[in-house]
Amino acid sequence: MAAADSTDRLGFLLSYRGELTGARIRAALAVAGLHPRNAMTLMQLAPGAMSQRDLAAALEVDPSQLVAILNDLESAGLCERRRDPADRRRHIVELTDAGSAALDQVDAAVGEAERELFADLTAEEQDVLRRLLDRVVVERGDHECGAE
């Protein structure tokens, strides 16, 4: 049996396109000076404040990794942590006004990048792609998304 042409291998195609897409998205995030994991954290906080534990679960990161991310964001003035008055052991995390402004920049830049990246796909095709990618089996623990 002949080896499949590497240009036909789904894993290689997904990896190659993923690397190019990732580079384009990182360039878009650079307008706000953000690393992808920091931008994802801000996006998760956009609807409103949440506990640090819930944020770690939503981002699917180890709490110690989240502390490092929040330290970066807090030192940049983009989010703040405070003790939960109902339970002093818990921290509540929320966006600052500067964090909301950075998120607006990110949203505009990523929106433009996505319009370019997916220009040849209809809205329906984009929905199909999204559903198909959700079904690709990956172990999140195998790779820290956005790690450098």
N, C-alpha and C positions, 0 to 999 in steps of 0.2 A: 504494500500500500504506500503510495507516494505521500510525502509530507505536504500538508496544505500550504498554499502560497501564503506567506506571512501577511500580505495585504488583505487576505480574506479572513484571517483569524480575528474573531470578535474581541478577544482579550487585548490583542495588540492594537486593534483599531480604537477600542475604548480608551486604552492607555494613552495612545498618541494624541487622540482628540482631546482627552482629558488634560494632558499636559499643556496643550496649546490653549485650551479654554481657561485653565487655571492661570496661565501667564496673563491672559487678557483681563481676567477678573482681578488679579493682583495689581495690574496696572491701573485699573479703574479705582481700586481701593486706595491707591497711593495718593489720589487727590485729597483725601482726608488724612493721609499719613498713617493708615491703619493696616495692620496685619489681618489676614482673613479671619483668624480665630477671634480677634478683638472686634471686628465688624460683626461677626455672627453673634457675639455676646450682646453688642448694642442692639442688634435686630431683635434678639430674644427679649430684651428689656423694653422695646418700643411700646408694647401695649400697656405697660405699667410696672410698678415695683413688684419684686418677688423675693422670696427668701433665697439666700445663697445656696442652700441645699437643693431647692427646687430648680434653681438656675443650673446647677451642676448636672442634675438629672435631665433637664431639658436639652442641654448641650451634649449630653453623654460624655462628659469628661470627669476625670478623677477630681475630687474636691481640692487636692493640692495643686493640680494644674489650674483650676479656676482661681485659686488665690493669686497665683502669679499673673493671670490675665487681668483680674480685678485690680491688682496693684498697679499694673501698667495704665489701665484706664483711669483709675482714680488719680494717679500722679499727673495724668494729662488733663484732669479736670472734666472727664467725660462721664463719669458715674460717681456715685457715692454710696458708701455702706454706713448703716446705722443699726444700732441695737433695736430689736423688736421690743416695744414697751410692754407687750403682753408676755414675752418670754425672753429675758435678757440673754439667754444662751444663743439665740438666733440672730443672724444679721439679715437685714433687709437691704436689697440693692436696687438702686433706681438711677435713671439717666439724669444728668444735669441739663441745663439749657444748652451748654456747649456740646454735650453728648447728642442731644436732639438735633442740633445744627449739623454736627458731623454726620449723623445718620441721614439727614436730608441730602447732604453732599454724596454720600455713599449710594443712596437710593437712585439719585439722578445718574451718577456715573455707571453704576452696575446696570441700570435700565438701558442706557445707551449701548453698553457693551453687549447686552443680551439682544438688543435689536439688531446689532451687527452680526453677532454669532448665529442667530436663528432667523436671519432675514429670508432664507429660502424655504423655511418651514411655515406652513399655515398654523393658525391657532390650534386647530384640531390635531395636527401632526405634533405640535409641541406638547399637547396633553398626552398623546400616545407615548411620546418619548419619556415624559415624566413618569407615567405609569410603568413603562418597561424598566426604566432605571430603578424604580422602587423595588422591582422584583429581582434585581441582580443580587446574588448572595455574596455578601462581604462581611467579614468579621471586623467590627470597628476597632477592636483591641489590637488588630494587626498593624494599624497605621494611624498615627495621630494626624488628623486632617489639618493641613496648613502648617505643619511643623517644618522648620527649616533645618 
